[in-house]
């Protein structure tokens, strides 16, 4: 479980853990915490990782509109800040 939830930020790891545990009600709480995280505001790739994790979690929770919003946001950030052949894309 640790390997499957490991990430470059503790909040992303917690979102992945809650997704795996089926605790979908907590995803909104983590989305709010991530929105307030100052480190993400100054690091677009970290913000893209946050949005990707939230998109995955919302998709698993069948909240497709929220999932699409966060996935599109992550893709937009990745396209702006990584090369076209980057593994994140």
C-alpha positions as CSV (number, residue, x, y, z in Angstrom):
1,X,0.0,0.0,0.0
2,X,2.9,2.4,0.8
3,X,4.3,2.0,-2.7
4,X,1.0,2.6,-4.3
5,X,0.3,5.8,-2.3
6,X,3.8,7.3,-2.3
7,X,4.2,10.7,-3.9
8,X,6.3,13.9,-3.8
9,X,3.9,15.6,-1.3
10,X,2.1,14.3,1.9
11,X,-1.3,15.6,0.9
12,X,-1.1,13.8,-2.5
13,X,-0.2,10.6,-0.6
14,X,-3.2,11.1,1.7
15,X,-5.5,11.6,-1.3
16,X,-4.2,8.4,-2.9
17,X,-4.7,6.5,0.4
18,X,-8.2,7.8,0.9
19,X,-9.0,6.8,-2.7
20,X,-7.7,3.3,-2.1
21,X,-9.6,3.0,1.2
22,X,-12.8,4.2,-0.4
23,X,-13.1,7.2,1.9
24,X,-14.4,9.5,-0.9
25,X,-16.0,12.0,1.5
26,X,-12.5,13.1,2.6
27,X,-11.4,14.0,-1.0
28,X,-13.2,17.4,-0.8
29,X,-11.4,18.1,2.5
30,X,-8.0,17.4,0.9
31,X,-9.0,19.5,-2.2
32,X,-9.5,22.4,0.2
33,X,-6.3,21.8,2.0
34,X,-4.4,21.6,-1.3
35,X,-6.0,24.9,-2.5
36,X,-4.5,26.6,0.6
37,X,-1.1,25.0,0.3
38,X,1.4,27.8,-0.5
39,X,4.0,25.4,-1.8
40,X,1.7,24.5,-4.7
41,X,1.0,28.1,-5.6
42,X,4.7,28.6,-6.3
43,X,5.3,25.3,-8.0
44,X,3.1,24.6,-11.0
45,X,4.3,21.0,-11.4
46,X,3.4,20.2,-7.8
47,X,0.0,21.9,-8.4
48,X,-0.4,19.7,-11.5
49,X,0.4,16.6,-9.4
50,X,-2.2,17.7,-6.8
51,X,-4.8,18.2,-9.5
52,X,-4.0,14.8,-11.1
53,X,-4.3,13.0,-7.8
54,X,-7.7,14.7,-7.1
55,X,-8.9,13.9,-10.7
56,X,-8.0,10.3,-10.2
57,X,-9.7,10.2,-6.8
58,X,-12.9,11.9,-8.0
59,X,-13.0,9.5,-11.0
60,X,-12.8,6.5,-8.7
61,X,-15.6,8.1,-6.6
62,X,-17.8,8.5,-9.8
63,X,-17.7,12.3,-9.4
64,X,-17.0,12.7,-13.1
65,X,-17.5,16.5,-13.4
66,X,-15.0,17.2,-10.6
67,X,-12.7,14.5,-12.0
68,X,-12.8,16.1,-15.5
69,X,-12.2,19.6,-14.0
70,X,-9.1,18.5,-12.1
71,X,-7.7,16.4,-14.9
72,X,-8.1,19.2,-17.4
73,X,-6.4,21.6,-15.0
74,X,-3.5,19.2,-14.5
75,X,-3.1,18.7,-18.3
76,X,-3.0,22.4,-18.9
77,X,-0.3,22.9,-16.3
78,X,1.7,20.0,-17.6
79,X,1.5,21.2,-21.1
80,X,2.8,24.7,-20.0
81,X,5.7,23.5,-17.9
82,X,7.0,20.2,-19.2
83,X,8.4,19.0,-22.5
84,X,6.1,17.2,-24.9
85,X,7.8,13.9,-24.3
86,X,7.6,14.1,-20.5
87,X,6.3,11.0,-18.8
88,X,3.6,12.9,-16.9
89,X,1.9,13.6,-20.2
